[in-house]
Amino acid sequence: MKLNTLLKTLGFLALAATPVVAGTAPAPKQPAAVQPANDDLGVNVGLGYHTNYIWRGVNYGQSWIDSSVSGALTVAEGTRLAWDMNVGSMFGDDHFNAGGAGAGKLDYQRLQLGAALQKDVGPATLSLGYRYFKNMGDLANNANFGVPAGVLSDMNDGQEISLGLATALGPINAATSANYDWVNDSWYFDLDLNTNIAVTDSISVVPFFNVGYGKNINWQFTPAAFAGLTGDRDDLTGWTAINTGLRFPIKLNSRATLTPYIAGNLPMGTTSNQSVGGTLDTAFKSVLVGGVSLNVRF
């Protein structure tokens, strides 16, 4: 009897030492939760539609669709290697082939490949970059802008080296760059300003302003082709255009952003006085443009 009493007592003590919730059995011990792996590859993929293709102040033509992929690799603390690729195609009329056979129907495509080493220096970021341009289609090949017989290309490809500086001036984001294209022996300088105004947690308004200046700039047309376009000059030096407007980023989820925009492109100085085929053409005129882009981060 004493032995039975002792066993019962030990059993009650063991039961009392087990943490339980009234009316339930003791919960089995679970392994620690595994944190989800970071599956963000740091790659951005974009797709865009633009009513006009504006490049450095000049209106190449209508209905431009492009796609892009970009990213950045950390080299050291505060230092990154950024890279990007963009390819676009024009599906509407071009604005160079005024008059003549096939006017307004030259197709055009452009491929851009770029890389830049970016270094954070206090409140600013410095960059040293390289960019390659591949011009394709009828506009780039034998569009006959007064080009001598036997010359099969009216546009060169481009290869640029660039120096850039970006910083924040209070609520204003500012960036400037100097770009030298040694294939076309031309310089291009620009200044870009923008600010972000939050409307809701997912919608913002971004006013932006850009102005450019070119030295011996020819927009990658060959000297003979550019002289055929403008009548007598194979390059220009001076202000190119002001491009200003509003973007409306809409955050669809944690990875995707849809961005409609509207902008005005306002050629300045010598650029605004150029003509195509002897008649002032829309390539060098002020124009209101718009479009939308979708960007997804992976």
MIVO-972385 format. One record per residue (C-alpha): residue number from 1; residue in three letters; x, y, z. Coordinates in nm, 4 decimals. Layout:
N
<r i="NUM" aa="ALA" X="X" Y="Y" Z="Z"/>
...
% end
This chain:
298
<r i="1" aa="MET" X="0.0000" Y="0.0000" Z="0.0000"/>
<r i="2" aa="LYS" X="0.2784" Y="0.2374" Z="0.0764"/>
<r i="3" aa="LEU" X="0.4364" Y="0.1630" Z="-0.2611"/>
<r i="4" aa="ASN" X="0.1110" Y="0.2284" Z="-0.4459"/>
<r i="5" aa="THR" X="0.0610" Y="0.5528" Z="-0.2569"/>
<r i="6" aa="LEU" X="0.4138" Y="0.6670" Z="-0.3469"/>
<r i="7" aa="LEU" X="0.3662" Y="0.5930" Z="-0.7202"/>
<r i="8" aa="LYS" X="0.0376" Y="0.7831" Z="-0.7277"/>
<r i="9" aa="THR" X="0.2005" Y="1.0816" Z="-0.5572"/>
<r i="10" aa="LEU" X="0.4863" Y="1.0889" Z="-0.8121"/>
<r i="11" aa="GLY" X="0.2359" Y="1.0673" Z="-1.0958"/>
<r i="12" aa="PHE" X="0.0369" Y="1.3650" Z="-0.9677"/>
<r i="13" aa="LEU" X="0.3576" Y="1.5678" Z="-0.9260"/>
<r i="14" aa="ALA" X="0.4682" Y="1.4896" Z="-1.2823"/>
<r i="15" aa="LEU" X="0.1285" Y="1.5909" Z="-1.4164"/>
<r i="16" aa="ALA" X="0.1344" Y="1.9145" Z="-1.2162"/>
<r i="17" aa="ALA" X="0.4763" Y="1.9979" Z="-1.3568"/>
<r i="18" aa="THR" X="0.3476" Y="1.9781" Z="-1.7182"/>
<r i="19" aa="PRO" X="0.2247" Y="2.3194" Z="-1.8541"/>
<r i="20" aa="VAL" X="-0.1249" Y="2.2713" Z="-1.9917"/>
<r i="21" aa="VAL" X="-0.4235" Y="2.4821" Z="-2.0797"/>
<r i="22" aa="ALA" X="-0.7412" Y="2.3775" Z="-1.9054"/>
<r i="23" aa="GLY" X="-0.9428" Y="2.1431" Z="-2.1226"/>
<r i="24" aa="THR" X="-0.6578" Y="2.0750" Z="-2.3745"/>
<r i="25" aa="ALA" X="-0.3756" Y="1.8312" Z="-2.4061"/>
<r i="26" aa="PRO" X="-0.0180" Y="1.9599" Z="-2.3791"/>
<r i="27" aa="ALA" X="0.0923" Y="2.1062" Z="-2.7153"/>
<r i="28" aa="PRO" X="0.3779" Y="1.9198" Z="-2.8761"/>
<r i="29" aa="LYS" X="0.7007" Y="2.1188" Z="-2.9036"/>
<r i="30" aa="GLN" X="0.7310" Y="2.2718" Z="-3.2557"/>
<r i="31" aa="PRO" X="1.0569" Y="2.3529" Z="-3.4346"/>
<r i="32" aa="ALA" X="1.1480" Y="2.7224" Z="-3.4671"/>
<r i="33" aa="ALA" X="0.9831" Y="2.8935" Z="-3.7642"/>
<r i="34" aa="VAL" X="1.2082" Y="2.9214" Z="-4.0682"/>
<r i="35" aa="GLN" X="1.2425" Y="3.2778" Z="-4.1971"/>
<r i="36" aa="PRO" X="1.1473" Y="3.3098" Z="-4.5660"/>
<r i="37" aa="ALA" X="1.4452" Y="3.3462" Z="-4.7957"/>
<r i="38" aa="ASN" X="1.5051" Y="3.6846" Z="-4.9605"/>
<r i="39" aa="ASP" X="1.4062" Y="3.6144" Z="-5.3209"/>
<r i="40" aa="ASP" X="1.4601" Y="3.9734" Z="-5.4436"/>
<r i="41" aa="LEU" X="1.7176" Y="3.9515" Z="-5.7235"/>
<r i="42" aa="GLY" X="1.7512" Y="4.3291" Z="-5.7531"/>
<r i="43" aa="VAL" X="1.6426" Y="4.3263" Z="-6.1185"/>
<r i="44" aa="ASN" X="1.3871" Y="4.5704" Z="-6.2645"/>
<r i="45" aa="VAL" X="1.1941" Y="4.4918" Z="-6.5826"/>
<r i="46" aa="GLY" X="0.9990" Y="4.7627" Z="-6.7639"/>
<r i="47" aa="LEU" X="0.7615" Y="4.7997" Z="-7.0573"/>
<r i="48" aa="GLY" X="0.6478" Y="5.1369" Z="-7.1914"/>
<r i="49" aa="TYR" X="0.4373" Y="5.3117" Z="-7.4560"/>
<r i="50" aa="HIS" X="0.5087" Y="5.6718" Z="-7.5628"/>
<r i="51" aa="THR" X="0.3067" Y="5.8812" Z="-7.8073"/>
<r i="52" aa="ASN" X="0.6362" Y="6.0190" Z="-7.9448"/>
<r i="53" aa="TYR" X="0.9991" Y="5.9192" Z="-7.9134"/>
<r i="54" aa="ILE" X="1.1840" Y="6.2228" Z="-7.7772"/>
<r i="55" aa="TRP" X="1.5610" Y="6.1857" Z="-7.7463"/>
<r i="56" aa="ARG" X="1.7738" Y="6.4793" Z="-7.6362"/>
<r i="57" aa="GLY" X="1.5192" Y="6.7322" Z="-7.7491"/>
<r i="58" aa="VAL" X="1.4403" Y="6.5913" Z="-8.0942"/>
<r i="59" aa="ASN" X="1.1122" Y="6.4204" Z="-8.1859"/>
<r i="60" aa="TYR" X="1.2021" Y="6.1092" Z="-8.3885"/>
<r i="61" aa="GLY" X="0.8458" Y="5.9961" Z="-8.4540"/>
<r i="62" aa="GLN" X="0.5201" Y="5.8569" Z="-8.3211"/>
<r i="63" aa="SER" X="0.4106" Y="5.5511" Z="-8.1225"/>
<r i="64" aa="TRP" X="0.7290" Y="5.4296" Z="-7.9541"/>
<r i="65" aa="ILE" X="0.7203" Y="5.1039" Z="-7.7564"/>
<r i="66" aa="ASP" X="1.0198" Y="4.9994" Z="-7.5494"/>
<r i="67" aa="SER" X="1.1245" Y="4.7412" Z="-7.2942"/>
<r i="68" aa="SER" X="1.4066" Y="4.7518" Z="-7.0436"/>
<r i="69" aa="VAL" X="1.5894" Y="4.5516" Z="-6.7807"/>
<r i="70" aa="SER" X="1.8225" Y="4.7001" Z="-6.5193"/>
<r i="71" aa="GLY" X="1.9924" Y="4.6291" Z="-6.1909"/>
<r i="72" aa="ALA" X="2.2898" Y="4.7041" Z="-5.9683"/>
<r i="73" aa="LEU" X="2.5621" Y="4.4952" Z="-5.8057"/>
<r i="74" aa="THR" X="2.7265" Y="4.6018" Z="-5.4810"/>
<r i="75" aa="VAL" X="3.1028" Y="4.6227" Z="-5.5315"/>
<r i="76" aa="ALA" X="3.1897" Y="4.7618" Z="-5.1882"/>
<r i="77" aa="GLU" X="3.0137" Y="4.9631" Z="-4.9203"/>
<r i="78" aa="GLY" X="2.8757" Y="5.2712" Z="-5.0941"/>
<r i="79" aa="THR" X="2.9907" Y="5.1547" Z="-5.4377"/>
<r i="80" aa="ARG" X="2.7725" Y="4.9887" Z="-5.7025"/>
<r i="81" aa="LEU" X="2.7974" Y="4.8712" Z="-6.0604"/>
<r i="82" aa="ALA" X="2.4668" Y="4.9667" Z="-6.2260"/>
<r i="83" aa="TRP" X="2.3692" Y="4.8168" Z="-6.5607"/>
<r i="84" aa="ASP" X="2.0768" Y="4.8461" Z="-6.8003"/>
<r i="85" aa="MET" X="1.9488" Y="4.7399" Z="-7.1401"/>
<r i="86" aa="ASN" X="1.6726" Y="4.9078" Z="-7.3415"/>
<r i="87" aa="VAL" X="1.5288" Y="4.8244" Z="-7.6818"/>
<r i="88" aa="GLY" X="1.2567" Y="5.0235" Z="-7.8563"/>
<r i="89" aa="SER" X="1.0725" Y="5.0393" Z="-8.1870"/>
<r i="90" aa="MET" X="0.8701" Y="5.3074" Z="-8.3642"/>
<r i="91" aa="PHE" X="0.5300" Y="5.1970" Z="-8.4956"/>
<r i="92" aa="GLY" X="0.4023" Y="5.5316" Z="-8.6261"/>
<r i="93" aa="ASP" X="0.5290" Y="5.7922" Z="-8.8710"/>
<r i="94" aa="ASP" X="0.8848" Y="5.9192" Z="-8.8460"/>
<r i="95" aa="HIS" X="0.9440" Y="6.2962" Z="-8.8498"/>
<r i="96" aa="PHE" X="1.2478" Y="6.3151" Z="-9.0760"/>
<r i="97" aa="ASN" X="1.1521" Y="6.1810" Z="-9.4172"/>
<r i="98" aa="ALA" X="0.9463" Y="6.4866" Z="-9.5235"/>
<r i="99" aa="GLY" X="0.8309" Y="6.4818" Z="-9.8879"/>
<r i="100" aa="GLY" X="0.9652" Y="6.2169" Z="-10.1233"/>
<r i="101" aa="ALA" X="0.8826" Y="5.8514" Z="-10.1643"/>
<r i="102" aa="GLY" X="0.7739" Y="5.6680" Z="-9.8541"/>
<r i="103" aa="ALA" X="0.7477" Y="5.9911" Z="-9.6568"/>
<r i="104" aa="GLY" X="0.6591" Y="5.9406" Z="-9.2934"/>
<r i="105" aa="LYS" X="0.6914" Y="5.5625" Z="-9.3121"/>
<r i="106" aa="LEU" X="1.0517" Y="5.4878" Z="-9.2219"/>
<r i="107" aa="ASP" X="1.0735" Y="5.2250" Z="-8.9488"/>
<r i="108" aa="TYR" X="1.3279" Y="5.2673" Z="-8.6712"/>
<r i="109" aa="GLN" X="1.4605" Y="5.0641" Z="-8.3777"/>
<r i="110" aa="ARG" X="1.7267" Y="5.1414" Z="-8.1172"/>
<r i="111" aa="LEU" X="1.9163" Y="4.9200" Z="-7.8728"/>
<r i="112" aa="GLN" X="2.0966" Y="5.0731" Z="-7.5732"/>
<r i="113" aa="LEU" X="2.3388" Y="4.8931" Z="-7.3426"/>
<r i="114" aa="GLY" X="2.4852" Y="5.0762" Z="-7.0436"/>
<r i="115" aa="ALA" X="2.6946" Y="5.0270" Z="-6.7318"/>
<r i="116" aa="ALA" X="2.8124" Y="5.2743" Z="-6.4677"/>
<r i="117" aa="LEU" X="3.0237" Y="5.2627" Z="-6.1543"/>
<r i="118" aa="GLN" X="2.8430" Y="5.4632" Z="-5.8847"/>
<r i="119" aa="LYS" X="3.0085" Y="5.5908" Z="-5.5666"/>
<r i="120" aa="ASP" X="2.8317" Y="5.7530" Z="-5.2703"/>
<r i="121" aa="VAL" X="3.0305" Y="6.0548" Z="-5.1533"/>
<r i="122" aa="GLY" X="2.8588" Y="6.2198" Z="-4.8583"/>
<r i="123" aa="PRO" X="2.5210" Y="6.3552" Z="-4.9742"/>
<r i="124" aa="ALA" X="2.6012" Y="6.3026" Z="-5.3443"/>
<r i="125" aa="THR" X="2.6534" Y="6.0104" Z="-5.5802"/>
<r i="126" aa="LEU" X="2.9223" Y="6.0212" Z="-5.8479"/>
<r i="127" aa="SER" X="2.9132" Y="5.7975" Z="-6.1537"/>
<r i="128" aa="LEU" X="3.1413" Y="5.6992" Z="-6.4398"/>
<r i="129" aa="GLY" X="2.9594" Y="5.5187" Z="-6.7196"/>
<r i="130" aa="TYR" X="2.9645" Y="5.3780" Z="-7.0701"/>
<r i="131" aa="ARG" X="2.6735" Y="5.3450" Z="-7.3142"/>
<r i="132" aa="TYR" X="2.6421" Y="5.1776" Z="-7.6526"/>
<r i="133" aa="PHE" X="2.3708" Y="5.2704" Z="-7.9061"/>
<r i="134" aa="LYS" X="2.2722" Y="5.0486" Z="-8.1975"/>
<r i="135" aa="ASN" X="2.0489" Y="5.2279" Z="-8.4531"/>
<r i="136" aa="MET" X="1.8457" Y="5.0025" Z="-8.6812"/>
<r i="137" aa="GLY" X="1.5719" Y="5.0180" Z="-8.9443"/>
<r i="138" aa="ASP" X="1.5088" Y="5.2245" Z="-9.2569"/>
<r i="139" aa="LEU" X="1.5681" Y="5.5538" Z="-9.0758"/>
<r i="140" aa="ALA" X="1.9169" Y="5.4407" Z="-8.9788"/>
<r i="141" aa="ASN" X="2.0025" Y="5.2788" Z="-9.3117"/>
<r i="142" aa="ASN" X="1.9900" Y="5.4540" Z="-9.6480"/>
<r i="143" aa="ALA" X="1.6996" Y="5.6908" Z="-9.5850"/>
<r i="144" aa="ASN" X="1.8466" Y="5.9154" Z="-9.8600"/>
<r i="145" aa="PHE" X="1.8685" Y="6.2482" Z="-9.6756"/>
<r i="146" aa="GLY" X="2.0782" Y="6.3933" Z="-9.9549"/>
<r i="147" aa="VAL" X="2.3438" Y="6.1313" Z="-9.8851"/>
<r i="148" aa="PRO" X="2.5880" Y="6.0671" Z="-10.1734"/>
<r i="149" aa="ALA" X="2.5403" Y="5.7517" Z="-10.3769"/>
<r i="150" aa="GLY" X="2.7109" Y="5.4519" Z="-10.2280"/>
<r i="151" aa="VAL" X="2.6671" Y="5.5637" Z="-9.8679"/>
<r i="152" aa="LEU" X="2.4358" Y="5.3031" Z="-9.7170"/>
<r i="153" aa="SER" X="2.3843" Y="5.4368" Z="-9.3673"/>
<r i="154" aa="ASP" X="2.2288" Y="5.7644" Z="-9.2531"/>
<r i="155" aa="MET" X="2.2922" Y="5.7028" Z="-8.8818"/>
<r i="156" aa="ASN" X="2.5988" Y="5.5900" Z="-8.6966"/>
<r i="157" aa="ASP" X="2.5927" Y="5.3740" Z="-8.3895"/>
<r i="158" aa="GLY" X="2.7030" Y="5.5576" Z="-8.0755"/>
<r i="159" aa="GLN" X="2.9530" Y="5.4914" Z="-7.7989"/>
<r i="160" aa="GLU" X="2.9561" Y="5.7285" Z="-7.5035"/>
<r i="161" aa="ILE" X="3.1507" Y="5.7754" Z="-7.1868"/>
<r i="162" aa="SER" X="2.9794" Y="5.9825" Z="-6.9189"/>
<r i="163" aa="LEU" X="3.0417" Y="6.1540" Z="-6.5861"/>
<r i="164" aa="GLY" X="2.7434" Y="6.2118" Z="-6.3585"/>
<r i="165" aa="LEU" X="2.6523" Y="6.3710" Z="-6.0272"/>
<r i="166" aa="ALA" X="2.3267" Y="6.3211" Z="-5.8343"/>
<r i="167" aa="THR" X="2.2187" Y="6.4731" Z="-5.5057"/>
<r i="168" aa="ALA" X="1.9168" Y="6.6013" Z="-5.3122"/>
<r i="169" aa="LEU" X="1.8608" Y="6.9722" Z="-5.2656"/>
<r i="170" aa="GLY" X="1.6022" Y="6.9599" Z="-4.9903"/>
<r i="171" aa="PRO" X="1.2935" Y="6.7996" Z="-5.1496"/>
<r i="172" aa="ILE" X="1.4407" Y="6.8377" Z="-5.5009"/>
<r i="173" aa="ASN" X="1.6326" Y="6.5508" Z="-5.6577"/>
<r i="174" aa="ALA" X="1.8989" Y="6.6887" Z="-5.8913"/>
<r i="175" aa="ALA" X="2.1211" Y="6.5098" Z="-6.1421"/>
<r i="176" aa="THR" X="2.3569" Y="6.6299" Z="-6.4120"/>
<r i="177" aa="SER" X="2.5806" Y="6.4526" Z="-6.6599"/>
<r i="178" aa="ALA" X="2.8417" Y="6.5138" Z="-6.9299"/>
<r i="179" aa="ASN" X="2.8426" Y="6.2625" Z="-7.2172"/>
<r i="180" aa="TYR" X="3.1012" Y="6.2301" Z="-7.4938"/>
<r i="181" aa="ASP" X="3.0263" Y="6.0174" Z="-7.8020"/>
<r i="182" aa="TRP" X="3.3613" Y="5.9474" Z="-7.9671"/>
<r i="183" aa="VAL" X="3.2051" Y="5.7745" Z="-8.2691"/>
<r i="184" aa="ASN" X="3.0094" Y="6.0891" Z="-8.3600"/>
<r i="185" aa="ASP" X="3.2568" Y="6.3325" Z="-8.1963"/>
<r i="186" aa="SER" X="2.9825" Y="6.5128" Z="-8.0017"/>
<r i="187" aa="TRP" X="2.9119" Y="6.6239" Z="-7.6453"/>
<r i="188" aa="TYR" X="2.5813" Y="6.6337" Z="-7.4602"/>
<r i="189" aa="PHE" X="2.5200" Y="6.7901" Z="-7.1172"/>
<r i="190" aa="ASP" X="2.1956" Y="6.7780" Z="-6.9214"/>
<r i="191" aa="LEU" X="2.0358" Y="6.8810" Z="-6.5936"/>
<r i="192" aa="ASP" X="1.7422" Y="6.6911" Z="-6.4464"/>
<r i="193" aa="LEU" X="1.5257" Y="6.8038" Z="-6.1524"/>
<r i="194" aa="ASN" X="1.2302" Y="6.6271" Z="-5.9933"/>
<r i="195" aa="THR" X="1.0441" Y="6.5935" Z="-5.6662"/>
<r i="196" aa="ASN" X="0.7988" Y="6.3418" Z="-5.5253"/>
<r i="197" aa="ILE" X="0.4620" Y="6.4520" Z="-5.3840"/>
<r i="198" aa="ALA" X="0.2762" Y="6.1718" Z="-5.2052"/>
<r i="199" aa="VAL" X="-0.0995" Y="6.1764" Z="-5.2600"/>
<r i="200" aa="THR" X="-0.1796" Y="5.8453" Z="-5.0897"/>
<r i="201" aa="ASP" X="0.0287" Y="5.5521" Z="-4.9700"/>
<r i="202" aa="SER" X="0.0283" Y="5.4144" Z="-5.3243"/>
<r i="203" aa="ILE" X="-0.0090" Y="5.7198" Z="-5.5528"/>
<r i="204" aa="SER" X="0.2367" Y="6.0048" Z="-5.6059"/>
<r i="205" aa="VAL" X="0.2797" Y="6.3045" Z="-5.8344"/>
<r i="206" aa="VAL" X="0.6326" Y="6.3682" Z="-5.9646"/>
<r i="207" aa="PRO" X="0.6932" Y="6.7034" Z="-6.1378"/>
<r i="208" aa="PHE" X="1.0112" Y="6.6901" Z="-6.3491"/>
<r i="209" aa="PHE" X="1.2267" Y="6.9272" Z="-6.5531"/>
<r i="210" aa="ASN" X="1.5126" Y="6.8504" Z="-6.7913"/>
<r i="211" aa="VAL" X="1.7238" Y="7.0774" Z="-7.0097"/>
<r i="212" aa="GLY" X="2.0078" Y="6.9840" Z="-7.2438"/>
<r i="213" aa="TYR" X="2.3006" Y="7.1447" Z="-7.4218"/>
<r i="214" aa="GLY" X="2.4907" Y="6.9921" Z="-7.7127"/>
<r i="215" aa="LYS" X="2.8321" Y="7.0664" Z="-7.8613"/>
<r i="216" aa="ASN" X="2.8789" Y="6.9432" Z="-8.2186"/>
<r i="217" aa="ILE" X="2.5675" Y="6.7327" Z="-8.1607"/>
<r i="218" aa="ASN" X="2.4172" Y="6.5475" Z="-8.4586"/>
<r i="219" aa="TRP" X="2.1822" Y="6.3012" Z="-8.2833"/>
<r i="220" aa="GLN" X="2.3985" Y="6.0223" Z="-8.4347"/>
<r i="221" aa="PHE" X="2.3129" Y="6.1098" Z="-8.7955"/>
<r i="222" aa="THR" X="2.6091" Y="6.1014" Z="-9.0325"/>
<r i="223" aa="PRO" X="2.7432" Y="6.4470" Z="-9.1323"/>
<r i="224" aa="ALA" X="2.6094" Y="6.4076" Z="-9.4875"/>
<r i="225" aa="ALA" X="2.2671" Y="6.2967" Z="-9.3612"/>
<r i="226" aa="PHE" X="2.2430" Y="6.5755" Z="-9.1054"/>
<r i="227" aa="ALA" X="2.3348" Y="6.8323" Z="-9.3696"/>
<r i="228" aa="GLY" X="2.0590" Y="6.6858" Z="-9.5855"/>
<r i="229" aa="LEU" X="1.8120" Y="6.7209" Z="-9.2980"/>
<r i="230" aa="THR" X="1.9002" Y="7.0774" Z="-9.2009"/>
<r i="231" aa="GLY" X="2.0043" Y="7.2106" Z="-9.5382"/>
<r i="232" aa="ASP" X="2.3652" Y="7.3064" Z="-9.4698"/>
<r i="233" aa="ARG" X="2.4984" Y="7.1994" Z="-9.1272"/>
<r i="234" aa="ASP" X="2.6479" Y="6.8663" Z="-9.0229"/>
<r i="235" aa="ASP" X="2.6120" Y="6.9335" Z="-8.6459"/>
<r i="236" aa="LEU" X="2.4819" Y="7.1918" Z="-8.3972"/>
<r i="237" aa="THR" X="2.6107" Y="7.3626" Z="-8.0865"/>
<r i="238" aa="GLY" X="2.3672" Y="7.5146" Z="-7.8394"/>
<r i="239" aa="TRP" X="2.0687" Y="7.4430" Z="-7.6142"/>
<r i="240" aa="THR" X="1.8613" Y="7.1486" Z="-7.7326"/>
<r i="241" aa="ALA" X="1.5265" Y="7.1550" Z="-7.5507"/>
<r i="242" aa="ILE" X="1.3398" Y="7.1796" Z="-7.2234"/>
<r i="243" aa="ASN" X="1.1419" Y="6.8684" Z="-7.1393"/>
<r i="244" aa="THR" X="0.9039" Y="6.9123" Z="-6.8471"/>
<r i="245" aa="GLY" X="0.5891" Y="6.7506" Z="-6.7165"/>
<r i="246" aa="LEU" X="0.4266" Y="6.5284" Z="-6.4552"/>
<r i="247" aa="ARG" X="0.4591" Y="6.1587" Z="-6.3750"/>
<r i="248" aa="PHE" X="0.1955" Y="5.9755" Z="-6.1713"/>
<r i="249" aa="PRO" X="0.3483" Y="5.6597" Z="-6.0160"/>
<r i="250" aa="ILE" X="0.0858" Y="5.4141" Z="-5.8943"/>
<r i="251" aa="LYS" X="0.2149" Y="5.1360" Z="-5.6702"/>
<r i="252" aa="LEU" X="0.0165" Y="4.8265" Z="-5.7674"/>
<r i="253" aa="ASN" X="0.1833" Y="4.6019" Z="-5.5081"/>
<r i="254" aa="SER" X="0.5190" Y="4.5630" Z="-5.3349"/>
<r i="255" aa="ARG" X="0.6923" Y="4.4904" Z="-5.6666"/>
<r i="256" aa="ALA" X="0.4970" Y="4.6541" Z="-5.9511"/>
<r i="257" aa="THR" X="0.4507" Y="5.0230" Z="-6.0336"/>
<r i="258" aa="LEU" X="0.2427" Y="5.1732" Z="-6.3153"/>
<r i="259" aa="THR" X="0.3490" Y="5.5247" Z="-6.4216"/>
<r i="260" aa="PRO" X="0.1426" Y="5.7376" Z="-6.6622"/>
<r i="261" aa="TYR" X="0.2984" Y="6.0708" Z="-6.7610"/>
<r i="262" aa="ILE" X="0.2406" Y="6.3838" Z="-6.9648"/>
<r i="263" aa="ALA" X="0.5127" Y="6.6230" Z="-7.0796"/>
<r i="264" aa="GLY" X="0.5972" Y="6.9088" Z="-7.3098"/>
<r i="265" aa="ASN" X="0.9118" Y="6.9115" Z="-7.5239"/>
<r i="266" aa="LEU" X="1.0221" Y="7.2660" Z="-7.6089"/>
<r i="267" aa="PRO" X="1.3185" Y="7.2955" Z="-7.8516"/>
<r i="268" aa="MET" X="1.5446" Y="7.5939" Z="-7.7876"/>
<r i="269" aa="GLY" X="1.7931" Y="7.8079" Z="-7.9780"/>
<r i="270" aa="THR" X="1.9438" Y="7.6599" Z="-8.2926"/>
<r i="271" aa="THR" X="1.7479" Y="7.3368" Z="-8.2503"/>
<r i="272" aa="SER" X="1.4129" Y="7.5137" Z="-8.2789"/>
<r i="273" aa="ASN" X="1.5205" Y="7.6825" Z="-8.6040"/>
<r i="274" aa="GLN" X="1.6100" Y="7.3709" Z="-8.7984"/>
<r i="275" aa="SER" X="1.4130" Y="7.2371" Z="-9.0933"/>
<r i="276" aa="VAL" X="1.3682" Y="6.9010" Z="-9.2598"/>
<r i="277" aa="GLY" X="1.3621" Y="6.8885" Z="-9.6381"/>
<r i="278" aa="GLY" X="1.3462" Y="7.2675" Z="-9.6494"/>
<r i="279" aa="THR" X="1.0258" Y="7.2835" Z="-9.4429"/>
<r i="280" aa="LEU" X="1.0016" Y="7.3252" Z="-9.0643"/>
<r i="281" aa="ASP" X="0.9022" Y="6.9795" Z="-8.9469"/>
<r i="282" aa="THR" X="0.7737" Y="6.8239" Z="-8.6260"/>
<r i="283" aa="ALA" X="1.1164" Y="6.6761" Z="-8.5434"/>
<r i="284" aa="PHE" X="1.2235" Y="7.0223" Z="-8.4254"/>
<r i="285" aa="LYS" X="0.8873" Y="7.1617" Z="-8.3119"/>
<r i="286" aa="SER" X="0.7396" Y="7.1875" Z="-7.9638"/>
<r i="287" aa="VAL" X="0.5123" Y="6.8949" Z="-7.8871"/>
<r i="288" aa="LEU" X="0.2904" Y="6.7641" Z="-7.6061"/>
<r i="289" aa="VAL" X="0.3586" Y="6.3961" Z="-7.5393"/>
<r i="290" aa="GLY" X="0.2367" Y="6.1287" Z="-7.3022"/>
<r i="291" aa="GLY" X="0.2651" Y="5.7629" Z="-7.2231"/>
<r i="292" aa="VAL" X="0.2672" Y="5.4946" Z="-6.9584"/>
<r i="293" aa="SER" X="0.5213" Y="5.2469" Z="-6.8257"/>
<r i="294" aa="LEU" X="0.5008" Y="4.9367" Z="-6.6099"/>
<r i="295" aa="ASN" X="0.7974" Y="4.8455" Z="-6.3918"/>
<r i="296" aa="VAL" X="0.8296" Y="4.5191" Z="-6.1994"/>
<r i="297" aa="ARG" X="1.1089" Y="4.4329" Z="-5.9555"/>
<r i="298" aa="PHE" X="1.2295" Y="4.0768" Z="-5.9213"/>
% end
